[in-house]
Amino acid sequence: MISIGRLDFEDLVAQALDQIPQQLAKLVDNVVIEVEDWPPPGQHLLGLYTGVPLTERGNWYSGIMPDRITVYRMPILGICASPEQVVREVHITVVHEIAHHFGIDDDRLHELGYG
């Protein structure tokens, strides 16, 4: 397993966010992005979006707690054989979860190569 500390991994997540095109990044609304070491017990996840996608928000959407994107460090490190692979997998995971924020489902993400 590749060894990358928590702070360095958080930097990789920040770099992945910086690579999102500006016109899309400015549309991300009311979202907190965090890094956790492990997903909840029994779940095999690299990342998780929890919240109300932009496509489902209506006039009722105000004063709501932020959506949450969580990137799980240890599962990503566990599937990667090199630091370069970690960078790529973090990028894919971040894009995948932000796509859920925009209302894009897993089937479409698989078609686009992010699944």
C-alpha positions as CSV (number, residue, x, y, z in Angstrom):
1,M,0.0,0.0,0.0
2,I,1.2,3.5,-0.8
3,S,1.9,5.7,2.2
4,I,0.7,9.3,1.9
5,G,0.0,11.2,5.1
6,R,-3.3,12.9,5.8
7,L,-2.1,16.5,5.1
8,D,-0.4,15.5,1.8
9,F,-3.6,13.6,0.8
10,E,-5.7,16.7,1.6
11,D,-3.4,18.7,-0.6
12,L,-4.1,16.2,-3.5
13,V,-7.8,16.7,-2.9
14,A,-7.3,20.5,-3.1
15,Q,-5.2,20.1,-6.3
16,A,-8.0,18.0,-7.8
17,L,-10.5,20.8,-6.9
18,D,-8.3,23.4,-8.5
19,Q,-8.3,21.4,-11.8
20,I,-12.1,21.7,-12.1
21,P,-12.9,24.2,-14.9
22,Q,-13.7,27.6,-13.4
23,Q,-17.1,27.8,-15.0
24,L,-18.1,24.6,-13.2
25,A,-16.4,25.4,-10.0
26,K,-18.3,28.6,-9.5
27,L,-21.6,26.7,-9.8
28,V,-20.7,24.4,-6.8
29,D,-23.0,25.7,-4.1
30,N,-23.3,25.0,-0.4
31,V,-20.8,22.1,-0.3
32,V,-18.2,21.1,2.3
33,I,-15.4,18.8,1.0
34,E,-13.6,16.7,3.6
35,V,-11.1,13.9,3.9
36,E,-11.7,10.9,6.2
37,D,-9.5,7.9,6.6
38,W,-12.2,5.3,6.2
39,P,-15.8,5.0,5.0
40,P,-18.5,3.9,7.5
41,P,-18.2,0.2,8.5
42,G,-19.3,-2.2,5.8
43,Q,-19.2,0.3,3.0
44,H,-16.5,0.0,0.3
45,L,-16.3,3.6,-1.0
46,L,-13.6,5.9,-2.3
47,G,-15.9,8.9,-1.9
48,L,-19.4,9.9,-1.0
49,Y,-21.7,12.8,-1.8
50,T,-24.4,13.5,0.7
51,G,-26.9,16.2,0.1
52,V,-29.4,17.7,-2.3
53,P,-28.2,17.8,-5.9
54,L,-28.6,21.1,-7.7
55,T,-31.1,19.5,-10.1
56,E,-33.4,18.7,-7.2
57,R,-33.3,22.1,-5.4
58,G,-36.3,24.3,-5.5
59,N,-37.7,27.4,-3.9
60,W,-37.8,25.5,-0.6
61,Y,-34.0,25.2,-0.6
62,S,-32.7,27.9,1.9
63,G,-31.1,27.7,5.3
64,I,-30.1,24.1,4.6
65,M,-26.9,22.6,6.1
66,P,-24.2,22.2,3.4
67,D,-24.0,19.2,1.2
68,R,-20.9,17.0,2.0
69,I,-18.4,15.4,-0.2
70,T,-16.1,13.0,1.6
71,V,-13.0,11.5,0.1
72,Y,-11.7,8.4,1.8
73,R,-8.0,8.2,2.1
74,M,-7.2,4.6,3.0
75,P,-9.3,2.9,0.4
76,I,-7.8,5.0,-2.3
77,L,-4.3,4.3,-1.1
78,G,-5.2,0.6,-0.9
79,I,-6.0,0.4,-4.6
80,C,-3.1,2.3,-5.9
81,A,0.4,1.0,-6.7
82,S,2.2,4.4,-7.2
83,P,1.9,8.0,-6.1
84,E,0.9,8.9,-9.7
85,Q,-2.0,6.5,-9.4
86,V,-3.1,8.1,-6.2
87,V,-3.2,11.6,-7.8
88,R,-5.3,10.1,-10.7
89,E,-7.7,8.3,-8.4
90,V,-8.2,11.3,-6.1
91,H,-9.0,13.4,-9.2
92,I,-11.4,10.8,-10.5
93,T,-13.1,10.5,-7.1
94,V,-13.4,14.3,-6.6
95,V,-14.9,14.8,-10.1
96,H,-17.2,11.8,-9.5
97,E,-18.6,13.2,-6.3
98,I,-19.0,16.8,-7.7
99,A,-20.8,15.3,-10.6
100,H,-23.4,13.9,-8.1
101,H,-23.8,17.4,-6.7
102,F,-24.7,18.5,-10.3
103,G,-27.3,15.6,-10.4
104,I,-25.3,13.3,-12.7
105,D,-25.9,9.6,-11.8
106,D,-23.5,6.7,-11.6
107,D,-24.6,5.2,-15.0
108,R,-23.8,8.5,-16.8
109,L,-20.5,8.8,-14.9
110,H,-19.5,5.3,-16.0
111,E,-20.2,6.3,-19.6
112,L,-17.9,9.3,-19.2
113,G,-15.1,7.2,-17.6
114,Y,-15.6,8.4,-14.0
115,G,-17.1,5.3,-12.5
